[in-house]
Amino acid sequence: MHGGGARGGAVNGRAAGRVIVTGAAGLIGSAVVRQLNVEGTDDVVAVDRLGTSEKWRHLVPLRFAEYLDAEEFFERIAREPGAFGEVATVFHLGACSSTTERDASYLIANNVRRSQEIARWAFAAKNARFVYASSAATYGALESGMREDLDPHALRPLNMYGYSKHLFDQWMRREGLLDRAVGIKYFNVYGPNEDHKGEMRSVVAKAFEQIREHGTIQLFKSYRAGIADGEQTRDFLYVKDAAAVTAFLARAPRAAGLINAGSGRDRSWNDLAHAIFAALERPPRIAYVEMPDVLRGKYQYRTVAAIDKLRAAGWASAFTPLEDAVADYVRNYLVTGTVLGSEPDAASKPVPAFSATR
């Protein structure tokens, strides 16, 4: 399929072997495969469910040794645990990420049971490193103090997606596996290759369409005293930074347990909207609209990641400033319809900077 099978062990500096990436065609998964490629790793088994969406396009510019549908992959590891030879790293990033999914049984089967299957398989593989996607949604309604060492029994996720991620975190802890793995609590990740996500796309992607069609961005009004319309905040994380953090944590010797992946700084929706207009070189036009009643009681007015644990693991780099990241996303991907990795100068793009204290 896609070339290369000789450079699999570079990802974590441990024993050579293949790298497994589930959710490989998704937003974070495809960015992680691209990051591995840039770092010189292409002995990758890419796993996903492509279905009838266009996310297959995200795989086209990436280098990997084999692609498998998720059902085929799980059947194979159950039938023949050693089918992929020596495995260096398992990035389990595949899941249903819809925060509005109402089928709880589906979320348990997909986000919990399948995750348990691949975790058991990964830990049975000698020397394999297991890195998986948790979520900031596990923190529930918290608006400050989002730290990994909070009492897990005190967390109250606001939707079934967040609860499914919380259940798997809890299972990893009960099984005594969490201290030997990395569960990444991603905050508000946005960037290229999210076109397949429909209503779950970031506000950047949706706002770009709103501007193109109507010239205006719609943001929710504020219903909290002291917070103006559009001044609600989020910890926005560009997907290229998320991928660099993910690859780094796979090889960082001091990284273990649940780790927040956010910028450590919250920015307002107004900031985001102005950045999008600036990227398009258009004057800002923002319309503040009523928030649906169903959201008002559980809407968070602020999220920000505590990233002390990420820093302690050795991540010393700055994150891409919001304005720079939005400009890159809008101008180089949304305007052009380009997928990540197929940029005209992709081969010459530098590896995102990071450093680790070992």
ZAMARGU-4260 file (C-alpha; in steps of 0.2 Angstrom, whole numbers, plus 5000, padded with zeros to 4 digits):
<rodrens>
0) 5000/5000/5000 | 5010/5015/5006 | 5029/5013/5006 | 5040/5010/5021 | 5042/4997/5034
5) 5060/4999/5040 | 5058/5014/5052 | 5045/5009/5065 | 5055/5010/5081 | 5060/5028/5081
10) 5043/5034/5089 | 5048/5030/5107 | 5066/5025/5107 | 5062/5008/5113 | 5063/4991/5104
15) 5060/4992/5086 | 5043/4987/5080 | 5027/4992/5071 | 5016/5006/5077 | 4997/5004/5077
20) 4986/5019/5075 | 4967/5017/5077 | 4956/5031/5071 | 4970/5034/5058 | 4959/5043/5046
25) 4951/5055/5060 | 4956/5072/5065 | 4969/5068/5078 | 4973/5051/5071 | 4978/5057/5054
30) 4988/5071/5062 | 4997/5058/5072 | 5002/5047/5057 | 5008/5063/5048 | 5018/5068/5064
35) 5026/5050/5064 | 5030/5051/5045 | 5039/5068/5048 | 5049/5060/5062 | 5054/5046/5051
40) 5042/5032/5056 | 5031/5024/5043 | 5030/5006/5048 | 5012/5010/5054 | 4996/4999/5054
45) 4982/5012/5051 | 4965/5006/5058 | 4949/5015/5055 | 4931/5013/5049 | 4929/5023/5033
50) 4911/5020/5030 | 4903/5031/5017 | 4912/5047/5022 | 4926/5056/5013 | 4938/5054/5027
55) 4948/5041/5016 | 4955/5056/5008 | 4965/5060/5024 | 4975/5044/5022 | 4980/5047/5004
60) 4996/5058/5008 | 5001/5047/5023 | 5014/5034/5023 | 5009/5017/5032 | 5012/4999/5029
65) 4995/4992/5030 | 4977/4998/5032 | 4963/4988/5041 | 4945/4991/5044 | 4942/4992/5063
70) 4932/4976/5063 | 4945/4966/5054 | 4958/4973/5065 | 4949/4967/5081 | 4945/4950/5074
75) 4963/4948/5069 | 4971/4952/5086 | 4958/4941/5094 | 4962/4926/5082 | 4980/4929/5081
80) 4988/4940/5094 | 5005/4940/5086 | 4999/4944/5069 | 5008/4961/5068 | 5025/4955/5074
85) 5034/4965/5087 | 5024/4981/5091 | 5033/4996/5098 | 5018/5008/5101 | 4999/5007/5101
90) 4990/5024/5098 | 4972/5020/5102 | 4963/5036/5095 | 4948/5028/5087 | 4931/5031/5095
95) 4914/5038/5093 | 4918/5057/5097 | 4900/5063/5096 | 4895/5073/5111 | 4877/5072/5106
100) 4877/5053/5103 | 4862/5046/5112 | 4864/5027/5110 | 4873/5023/5126 | 4874/5005/5122
105) 4884/5009/5106 | 4896/5021/5116 | 4899/5007/5129 | 4903/4994/5115 | 4913/5006/5105
110) 4922/5017/5117 | 4924/5005/5132 | 4923/4987/5127 | 4934/4989/5111 | 4946/5000/5121
115) 4947/4986/5134 | 4951/4973/5120 | 4965/4983/5112 | 4972/4987/5129 | 4973/4969/5134
120) 4981/4965/5118 | 4994/4979/5119 | 4999/4975/5137 | 5001/4956/5131 | 5013/4962/5118
125) 5031/4963/5125 | 5038/4981/5126 | 5023/4989/5118 | 5019/5007/5123 | 5000/5010/5125
130) 4994/5028/5122 | 4975/5032/5121 | 4963/5046/5119 | 4954/5051/5134 | 4945/5068/5135
135) 4943/5084/5144 | 4924/5079/5143 | 4928/5068/5158 | 4929/5083/5169 | 4911/5087/5167
140) 4905/5105/5172 | 4921/5110/5180 | 4927/5127/5174 | 4944/5128/5184 | 4955/5116/5193
145) 4955/5103/5179 | 4969/5093/5185 | 4973/5074/5182 | 4974/5070/5201 | 4956/5075/5205
150) 4946/5061/5214 | 4940/5051/5199 | 4924/5047/5209 | 4920/5065/5210 | 4920/5068/5191
155) 4903/5071/5183 | 4903/5070/5164 | 4889/5080/5156 | 4886/5068/5141 | 4887/5050/5137
160) 4903/5052/5127 | 4912/5060/5141 | 4905/5046/5153 | 4911/5032/5141 | 4929/5040/5141
165) 4928/5041/5160 | 4922/5023/5162 | 4938/5017/5152 | 4949/5028/5162 | 4942/5020/5178
170) 4944/5002/5170 | 4962/5006/5166 | 4965/5011/5184 | 4956/4996/5192 | 4966/4984/5181
175) 4982/4992/5187 | 4986/4997/5169 | 4985/5016/5170 | 5002/5019/5178 | 5010/5009/5163
180) 5001/5019/5149 | 4997/5037/5144 | 4978/5042/5143 | 4978/5059/5135 | 4964/5071/5140
185) 4962/5082/5124 | 4954/5099/5126 | 4946/5108/5111 | 4956/5101/5097 | 4953/5109/5080
190) 4962/5109/5063 | 4962/5101/5046 | 4955/5084/5043 | 4939/5087/5053 | 4927/5089/5038
195) 4919/5072/5041 | 4914/5076/5058 | 4898/5085/5053 | 4890/5094/5068 | 4905/5089/5079
200) 4917/5100/5068 | 4925/5114/5077 | 4918/5132/5078 | 4932/5137/5066 | 4926/5125/5052
205) 4908/5130/5055 | 4912/5148/5056 | 4921/5148/5040 | 4906/5141/5031 | 4895/5154/5040
210) 4906/5168/5033 | 4907/5161/5016 | 4888/5159/5015 | 4882/5174/5026 | 4897/5185/5030
215) 4893/5183/5048 | 4898/5172/5063 | 4885/5166/5075 | 4890/5165/5094 | 4880/5161/5109
220) 4874/5175/5120 | 4880/5174/5138 | 4868/5171/5152 | 4880/5174/5167 | 4882/5191/5175
225) 4899/5198/5172 | 4903/5189/5156 | 4899/5198/5140 | 4892/5189/5125 | 4906/5179/5116
230) 4918/5181/5131 | 4915/5163/5136 | 4932/5154/5135 | 4940/5138/5129 | 4957/5130/5129
235) 4959/5128/5110 | 4973/5116/5104 | 4978/5116/5086 | 4978/5098/5080 | 4996/5099/5074
240) 5001/5103/5092 | 4990/5089/5098 | 4999/5077/5087 | 5016/5083/5092 | 5011/5081/5110
245) 5004/5063/5107 | 5020/5057/5098 | 5031/5065/5112 | 5021/5057/5126 | 5023/5040/5118
250) 5042/5041/5120 | 5044/5052/5135 | 5050/5040/5149 | 5042/5050/5163 | 5025/5051/5155
255) 5012/5039/5163 | 4994/5040/5168 | 4981/5053/5163 | 4989/5069/5156 | 4980/5084/5150
260) 4983/5090/5132 | 4979/5108/5131 | 4988/5125/5129 | 4986/5129/5147 | 4978/5146/5142
265) 4960/5150/5138 | 4954/5161/5125 | 4937/5168/5121 | 4925/5164/5107 | 4926/5182/5102
270) 4945/5180/5100 | 4942/5165/5089 | 4930/5174/5078 | 4941/5189/5076 | 4956/5177/5071
275) 4945/5169/5058 | 4940/5185/5050 | 4958/5191/5051 | 4964/5175/5042 | 4951/5180/5028
280) 4956/5198/5029 | 4938/5203/5032 | 4931/5215/5045 | 4923/5205/5060 | 4904/5203/5059
285) 4897/5193/5074 | 4879/5189/5078 | 4875/5184/5096 | 4861/5171/5096 | 4850/5163/5110
290) 4857/5147/5117 | 4845/5132/5116 | 4837/5129/5133 | 4843/5111/5133 | 4861/5118/5134
295) 4859/5133/5146 | 4860/5122/5162 | 4876/5113/5158 | 4885/5126/5147 | 4903/5129/5153
300) 4909/5147/5153 | 4927/5142/5154 | 4938/5128/5151 | 4957/5128/5153 | 4969/5113/5155
305) 4981/5112/5170 | 4997/5106/5160 | 5009/5104/5175 | 5010/5086/5172 | 5013/5088/5153
310) 5028/5100/5158 | 5034/5088/5171 | 5035/5074/5158 | 5047/5085/5148 | 5036/5095/5136
315) 5045/5112/5135 | 5038/5119/5119 | 5026/5134/5117 | 5010/5130/5109 | 5005/5138/5092
320) 4996/5155/5096 | 4978/5155/5092 | 4979/5168/5079 | 4993/5159/5070 | 4985/5142/5071
325) 4968/5149/5064 | 4977/5158/5050 | 4986/5142/5045 | 4970/5131/5046 | 4959/5144/5037
330) 4971/5149/5023 | 4980/5133/5019 | 4966/5120/5022 | 4949/5127/5023 | 4951/5139/5009
335) 4960/5127/4997 | 4951/5111/5003 | 4968/5103/5006 | 4970/5088/5018 | 4984/5087/5030
340) 5000/5081/5023 | 4996/5085/5005 | 5001/5103/5006 | 5012/5109/4991 | 5028/5111/5002
345) 5023/5096/5014 | 5040/5088/5012 | 5049/5103/5018 | 5038/5107/5033 | 5048/5107/5049
350) 5044/5095/5063 | 5035/5104/5077 | 5047/5109/5090 | 5048/5100/5106 | 5061/5095/5119
355) 5062/5082/5133 | 5072/5081/5149 | 5077/5063/5151
</rodrens>
